[in-house]
Every structure is written in C-alpha cells, then in structure tokens.
Amino acid sequence: MNKLIKIFFILSILTFAYSCAKPKVVNVILPGDKELSCEQLENSIAESQKLKSDAEYAKDGTGGNVARFILFWPAWAQTLHNADVAIVAANDRIYHLLTIMKKKKCVELDKVEYQISKTPSYNNITGQLRELKKMYKSGDLTKEEYTKAKKKILD
C-alpha cells in the first residue's frame, strides 16, 4: 500500500510539473509550408518570432516563475527547459520559412531578414555577435578572445 501511495505521489508531482510548464513549442515544419504564398510565409515568420519572444519572456523573472520556484521548483525547471526548446524550435521554423521564401524569390525577403536581424535576441548569431562586440568594446575581452569567440560563433 505504501508503495502505491509513493508511486501516486511521484506521478502527481510529474503531472503537476508538466502542466505548469510554459511556453508553447512551435512545430518546425508543417505539411503545407511549401504551398504558402510569400505573404503567408511572412505572417508565419512573424508568428514564430512572437512565440520566440514569449519563450524568452518566460525565462525571465516573471511572477509566475517566482511562484513556481517558491511553491514547486520542478515546474520552474520544466518551464525553463520548455522555454529553451521553444526558442530553438522557433529559430528553426524561421530558418525553414526563410529558406522557402528564398526559393520562391519573394520580394519582401530582404525586409523580413532585416526585421529578424534587428530583433534583440542572444539566441541568434546576430545577437551573439552584438553582445560579443559590446563586451570587446567595454574591455571585458581582449582582441584575441574576441577574435576566437567570433570565429566560434560564425562556425
């Protein structure tokens, strides 16, 4: 009987942890992606960017995260993990959609790429390079460290 109660308790904890975890993870490839028009591709990229930004926000010290950490830390840990997975999936989806836009030779491709590159994020190459340059200019990195790190990011 005690063993059954322990199993029930563990399953309850796991269920609670997964039910509290946010954010939503986007599917990278959808069946009809290649049939989308340029405008629909642009809208899908905007949706993916929104989901990515929501995931990045979920990793911050929001009230929900503080409550999860205090009341039930496994839910907090699962939320952080889901946010990481959601960010990677959103980046992959954006890349996939941009590739389709390039193949279709969409007119708005340059505009979309520019909007993505100016969106602050440390999870894309542009954001990492900006942060690296800022660290170099502030003196936190030597020229050698900067060059080595930049090469690593670009590879």
C-alpha positions in Angstrom: 0.0 0.0 0.0 2.8 2.4 0.9 4.5 1.7 -2.4 1.3 2.5 -4.3 1.0 5.9 -2.4 4.6 6.7 -3.3 4.0 5.9 -7.0 0.8 8.0 -7.0 2.7 10.9 -5.3 5.5 10.8 -7.8 3.1 10.7 -10.7 1.2 13.6 -9.3 4.3 15.7 -8.9 5.4 14.9 -12.5 1.9 15.7 -13.9 1.8 19.0 -12.0 5.3 19.9 -13.2 4.4 19.3 -16.8 1.0 21.0 -16.6 2.6 24.2 -15.1 5.4 24.4 -17.7 5.1 27.0 -20.4 5.6 28.2 -23.2 4.2 26.7 -26.4 6.6 24.9 -28.7 6.1 25.5 -32.4 6.3 22.8 -35.0 9.3 23.4 -37.2 7.9 22.0 -40.4 4.2 21.9 -41.3 2.8 19.9 -44.2 1.6 22.9 -46.2 4.6 25.2 -45.8 5.8 24.9 -49.4 2.4 25.9 -50.7 2.2 29.1 -48.7 2.3 32.4 -50.6 5.1 35.0 -49.8 2.7 37.0 -47.7 1.6 33.9 -45.7 5.3 33.0 -45.2 5.9 36.4 -43.9 3.0 36.1 -41.5 4.2 32.7 -40.3 7.6 34.1 -39.6 6.0 36.9 -37.6 4.0 34.3 -35.6 7.2 32.3 -34.9 9.0 35.4 -33.8 6.1 36.2 -31.4 6.3 32.6 -29.9 10.1 33.0 -29.6 9.7 36.3 -27.8 7.1 34.7 -25.5 9.5 31.9 -24.7 12.3 34.4 -23.9 9.9 36.3 -21.6 9.0 33.0 -19.9 12.7 32.6 -18.9 12.8 36.0 -17.2 12.0 36.5 -13.6 8.2 36.8 -14.1 5.8 36.5 -11.2 4.8 33.0 -12.5 8.4 31.8 -12.5 9.0 33.2 -9.0 5.8 31.4 -7.7 6.8 28.2 -9.5 10.3 28.4 -7.9 9.0 29.0 -4.4 6.0 26.7 -4.5 7.2 23.9 -6.8 10.7 24.1 -8.2 10.3 21.2 -10.6 7.6 23.2 -12.5 10.0 26.1 -12.6 12.8 23.9 -14.0 10.4 22.4 -16.6 9.3 25.9 -17.6 12.9 27.0 -18.3 13.6 23.8 -20.2 10.4 24.3 -22.3 11.4 27.9 -23.0 14.8 26.7 -24.3 13.1 24.1 -26.5 10.6 26.7 -27.8 13.3 29.2 -28.7 15.2 26.6 -30.6 12.1 25.4 -32.4 11.0 29.0 -33.3 14.5 29.7 -34.7 14.4 26.5 -36.7 11.0 27.4 -38.0 12.0 30.9 -39.0 15.1 29.5 -40.8 12.9 26.9 -42.6 10.4 29.6 -43.7 13.2 31.9 -44.9 14.6 29.1 -47.0 11.2 28.7 -48.7 11.0 32.4 -49.2 14.4 32.4 -50.9 13.4 29.5 -53.2 10.2 31.4 -54.2 12.2 34.6 -54.7 9.8 36.6 -52.5 10.2 40.4 -52.9 9.8 41.1 -49.2 12.7 38.7 -48.2 15.2 41.5 -47.5 12.7 43.3 -45.4 11.9 40.2 -43.4 15.6 39.3 -42.9 16.3 42.9 -41.7 13.5 42.8 -39.2 14.8 39.5 -37.9 18.3 40.7 -37.6 17.3 43.9 -35.7 15.2 41.9 -33.2 17.2 41.7 -30.0 18.0 38.1 -29.1 21.0 36.4 -27.7 19.9 33.1 -29.3 20.6 34.1 -32.9 24.0 34.7 -34.4 23.5 38.4 -34.9 22.5 38.9 -31.2 25.5 36.9 -30.1 27.9 38.9 -32.3 26.4 42.2 -31.0 26.9 41.1 -27.4 30.4 39.9 -28.1 31.3 43.3 -29.7 29.8 45.1 -26.8 32.0 43.0 -24.4 35.1 43.7 -26.5 34.5 47.5 -26.6 33.9 47.6 -22.9 37.2 45.9 -22.3 35.8 42.7 -20.9 37.5 40.8 -23.7 41.0 41.1 -25.3 41.3 41.3 -29.0 42.5 37.6 -29.1 39.5 36.5 -27.0 37.1 38.5 -29.2 38.5 37.0 -32.4 38.4 33.5 -31.0 34.8 33.8 -29.8 33.7 35.5 -33.0 35.2 32.6 -35.1 33.4 30.1 -32.8 30.0 31.8 -33.2 30.4 32.0 -37.0 31.5 28.4 -37.3 
